[in-house]
């Protein structure tokens, strides 16, 4: 999978968050999006994810060098971000099983194995509403990392994590992302340590 961003810009009311942005994001590569607060890091990630439309320019996904229809791009990506909501009335098992009905897990993984991997096996019968913010973040990481998608979008992925959670994130990056296009929005070098290329916003 490849992503082509051509002369993209996003405006809210009369203010341009970013403009004239062109990028070529290749398969199996890790990219970091950095920049000061308000520079458009998260906004760009949401535009690539399809949750926001660009005001101008194009974002095109390519599979085997063929452009995908915009409405089909979501099938090929997964995302983890602090602003994404969980269904808090569900248990982790119920939530991940529900998520897998839309995007299957990587081969060899199931809900029980994933919950054990993220360290929540002792809490798998509790409703998510009773979880700490760090526990909720682990579930957000799980639904993104273990989805069988070639593109992974991560927005400040270590938000609310303690050191064990950060170690888990580092492990997931190292073991599950060698053959994926990964795009990480962050100013924390720990979060984007795997990235070989850095995209600086607001420069």
C-alpha positions as CSV (number, residue, x, y, z in Angstrom):
1,X,0.0,0.0,0.0
2,X,1.1,3.6,-0.7
3,X,-0.5,6.9,0.1
4,X,-0.1,10.0,-2.1
5,X,-0.9,13.4,-0.6
6,X,-0.9,16.2,-3.3
7,X,-1.3,19.9,-2.5
8,X,-3.4,19.2,0.5
9,X,-4.8,21.8,2.8
10,X,-7.3,22.0,5.6
11,X,-9.1,25.1,6.8
12,X,-11.4,25.6,9.7
13,X,-13.5,28.7,9.2
14,X,-10.9,31.2,7.8
15,X,-7.8,29.7,9.3
16,X,-5.6,27.3,7.4
17,X,-4.3,24.6,9.6
18,X,-1.9,23.4,6.9
19,X,-1.7,24.1,3.2
20,X,0.3,23.1,0.0
21,X,1.3,19.8,1.6
22,X,2.5,17.0,-0.7
23,X,3.8,13.6,0.5
24,X,4.6,10.2,-0.9
25,X,4.2,7.5,1.8
26,X,5.6,4.1,0.8
27,X,4.9,0.6,1.9
28,X,6.7,-1.0,4.9
29,X,8.0,2.4,6.1
30,X,7.5,4.3,9.4
31,X,6.9,8.0,9.3
32,X,6.7,10.5,12.2
33,X,4.6,13.7,12.0
34,X,6.0,16.3,14.4
35,X,5.4,20.0,15.0
36,X,4.3,22.6,17.6
37,X,0.8,22.5,19.1
38,X,-1.7,23.6,16.5
39,X,0.6,22.8,13.5
40,X,-1.9,20.3,12.1
41,X,-0.3,16.9,13.1
42,X,-3.6,15.3,14.3
43,X,-5.6,17.1,11.6
44,X,-3.4,15.6,8.9
45,X,-3.7,12.2,10.4
46,X,-7.5,12.5,10.5
47,X,-7.6,13.6,6.9
48,X,-5.5,10.5,5.9
49,X,-7.8,8.3,8.0
50,X,-10.9,9.8,6.2
51,X,-12.5,11.2,9.3
52,X,-11.9,14.7,8.0
53,X,-12.0,16.0,4.4
54,X,-9.3,18.2,3.1
55,X,-10.3,21.6,2.0
56,X,-8.1,21.4,-1.1
57,X,-5.8,18.9,-2.7
58,X,-6.1,15.1,-2.8
59,X,-5.2,12.1,-0.7
60,X,-5.1,8.9,-2.7
61,X,-4.4,5.3,-1.6
62,X,-2.7,2.9,-3.9
63,X,-2.8,-0.9,-3.8
64,X,-0.6,-2.7,-6.3
65,X,-0.1,0.6,-8.0
66,X,-3.9,1.0,-8.6
67,X,-5.7,3.9,-7.0
68,X,-8.5,2.9,-4.6
69,X,-11.9,4.6,-4.5
70,X,-11.9,6.9,-1.5
71,X,-14.8,5.1,0.1
72,X,-12.8,1.9,0.2
73,X,-9.6,3.2,1.8
74,X,-10.8,2.7,5.4
75,X,-10.7,-1.1,4.9
76,X,-6.9,-0.9,4.6
77,X,-6.1,1.1,7.7
78,X,-6.5,1.1,11.5
79,X,-6.0,4.0,13.9
80,X,-5.3,4.6,17.5
81,X,-5.9,8.1,18.9
82,X,-6.8,9.7,22.3
83,X,-10.0,11.2,20.9
84,X,-11.5,7.9,19.7
85,X,-14.2,6.5,21.9
86,X,-14.6,3.0,23.3
87,X,-17.9,1.3,23.9
88,X,-17.6,1.5,27.7
89,X,-20.6,-0.7,28.5
90,X,-18.7,-3.6,26.9
91,X,-16.0,-5.8,28.4
92,X,-12.6,-5.9,26.6
93,X,-13.6,-9.3,25.2
94,X,-16.9,-8.0,23.9
95,X,-15.4,-4.8,22.4
96,X,-12.5,-6.5,20.6
97,X,-14.9,-9.3,19.3
98,X,-17.2,-6.5,18.0
99,X,-14.3,-4.7,16.4
100,X,-13.1,-7.9,14.7
101,X,-16.5,-8.2,13.0
102,X,-15.5,-5.2,11.0
103,X,-11.8,-5.7,10.7
104,X,-10.4,-9.2,11.3
105,X,-7.4,-9.7,13.5
106,X,-4.0,-10.7,12.2
107,X,-3.7,-14.4,11.6
108,X,-2.9,-16.4,14.7
109,X,-4.5,-13.9,17.1
110,X,-7.9,-14.0,18.9
111,X,-9.5,-11.9,21.6
112,X,-8.3,-14.0,24.5
113,X,-4.7,-14.0,23.3
114,X,-4.8,-10.3,22.6
115,X,-6.2,-9.4,26.0
116,X,-3.4,-11.5,27.6
117,X,-0.8,-9.8,25.4
118,X,-1.9,-6.3,26.5
119,X,-1.9,-7.3,30.2
120,X,-5.7,-7.1,30.8
121,X,-6.6,-10.8,31.3
122,X,-7.5,-10.2,35.0
123,X,-9.9,-7.5,34.0
124,X,-11.5,-9.1,31.0
125,X,-14.9,-9.5,32.6
126,X,-15.2,-5.8,33.8
127,X,-16.9,-3.2,31.8
128,X,-14.5,-0.7,30.2
129,X,-16.2,2.2,32.0
130,X,-14.4,1.0,35.2
131,X,-11.0,1.0,33.6
132,X,-8.2,3.6,34.2
133,X,-7.2,5.8,31.3
134,X,-4.1,3.8,30.8
135,X,-6.1,0.5,30.6
136,X,-8.4,2.1,28.1
137,X,-5.4,3.2,26.0
138,X,-4.2,-0.4,25.9
139,X,-7.5,-1.5,24.4
140,X,-7.2,1.3,21.8
141,X,-3.7,0.1,20.9
142,X,-5.0,-3.4,20.6
143,X,-7.8,-2.7,18.2
144,X,-5.4,-0.8,16.0
145,X,-2.3,-3.0,16.1
146,X,-4.0,-6.4,15.9
147,X,-6.3,-5.5,13.0
148,X,-5.1,-7.1,9.8
149,X,-4.5,-3.9,7.9
150,X,-1.4,-2.8,5.9
151,X,-1.6,0.8,7.2
152,X,-1.4,1.9,10.9
153,X,-2.1,5.4,12.0
154,X,-1.1,6.4,15.5
155,X,-1.8,9.7,17.2
156,X,0.2,10.2,20.4
157,X,-0.1,6.5,21.1
158,X,1.5,6.5,24.5
159,X,-1.1,8.9,26.0
160,X,-1.9,7.9,29.6
161,X,0.5,4.9,29.6
162,X,2.8,4.1,32.4
163,X,6.3,2.6,31.8
164,X,4.9,-0.9,31.4
165,X,2.4,0.4,28.8
166,X,5.1,2.2,27.0
167,X,7.1,-1.0,26.9
168,X,4.1,-2.8,25.5
169,X,3.8,-0.2,22.8
170,X,7.4,-0.5,21.9
171,X,7.0,-4.3,21.7
172,X,4.0,-4.1,19.5
173,X,5.8,-1.7,17.1
174,X,8.8,-4.1,16.9
175,X,6.8,-7.3,16.4
176,X,3.7,-6.3,14.4
177,X,4.8,-3.5,12.1
178,X,7.7,-4.7,10.1
179,X,5.6,-5.0,7.0
180,X,3.2,-2.1,7.5
181,X,3.1,1.5,6.5
182,X,3.1,3.3,9.9
183,X,2.4,7.0,10.4
184,X,2.8,8.4,13.9
185,X,1.8,11.9,15.0
186,X,3.8,12.8,18.1
187,X,6.5,15.1,19.5
188,X,7.7,12.4,21.8
189,X,10.8,10.7,20.4
190,X,10.0,7.5,22.3
191,X,6.8,7.1,20.4
192,X,8.4,7.5,17.0
193,X,11.7,5.8,17.6
194,X,11.0,3.3,14.8
195,X,10.5,6.0,12.2
196,X,13.1,6.5,9.5
197,X,11.5,9.7,8.1
198,X,10.1,12.7,9.9
199,X,7.5,15.1,8.5
200,X,7.7,18.4,10.2
201,X,4.5,20.5,10.2
202,X,4.3,24.2,10.5
203,X,7.9,24.8,9.3
